[in-house]
């Protein structure tokens, strides 16, 4: 039996009564590892043994997506306290009493899924869930759950409380959402109206000062003439006003603004044979910094299919946890929107553009966000999968 997995739960038991409850849970849930105190008798099911709960939990706390403790809450609080980092990375932690009366969602109720896990366990063993997150007890959605459900990466988790508090107080929230992604998420939850209990300002767009509008076309939001919404400047936003920005730009936001990153950017990559991962990564990083784009919004790399065995590129995609999209020369030849064709590239690959063509194909668009940028052995272009 292999120990620990990111998609598994761990159940921790130190009493005979806990074994009975653990059996019921394991029969109902997939992918669960049982950890049993070394001094206890045979559990009758496969399990891992521990002599020190603290030592064993410290070793594998982050190897599981969630932990189910069947014991007193005080024990759990003292043991997990040094292991807690941030709500965006901590696993779910729930506590079930030895008699199966109550199951407490203790840690990572929203993003970690502890609230949902506690309710699921209660359905299995007939316990009462104890949920204390304010949005849940008031039957309101939470912005962190909405973000997770719709694949929006949270950049500054400390701002979640500002938005959720505004939900609770039924205050208007300014949404800077140029692509309507968050608006679409809300519409999916309650079609035709905002979720009950709070209201949201009409969708307003993020803007930059007038002098910045004269930048090249590769700069996002360089032309506002067709925006069907109010244009506001960040300078007009108060420091503590509850706000949500949903987009890929890196900017200075007010402290209370929750920044959500949608996965909407595709980076087309061209490279010389044998280019190492670190060199490709450095070029990609420089391009994103130069154009003030968030790497959290990158959804894929894209290139020509003759690069399927390019070690550095494959390693980079694996390290970033995103796919590589490979396109044939025929596909790249047919793409529209290439801005910097190259006869030299055509000589070696048979197409006039690898990075730009691949970015456009990957994003299913005919307009580049960032035309080809050239480093020693690497070229990078960027396209966005959504448009105004």
Secondary structure, DSSP 8 states (H G I E B T S, - for coil): ----EEEEEEEEE-SHHHHHHHHHHHHHSSSEEEEEETTS---SS--EEES-HHHHHHHHGGGEEEEEEES-HHHHHHHHGGG---TTT--EEEEE-TTSSEEEEEE-SSSS-HHHHHHHHHHHHT-EEE---HHHHTT---HHHHHHHTTEEES-GGGHHHHHHHHHHT--BEEE-TT-HHHHHHHHHSTTS--TT--B---EEE---GGGGGS-TTSTT---TT--SEEE-GGGS-TT--EEEESSB-----TTEEEEEES-EEEEEEE-TT--HHHHHHHHHHHHHHTTB-GGGEEEEEEEGGGTT-HHHHHHHHHHT-EEEEE-HHHHHH-S---S--HHHHHHHSSS-SHHHHHHHHHT-S--SEEEEE-SSEEEEEEES---
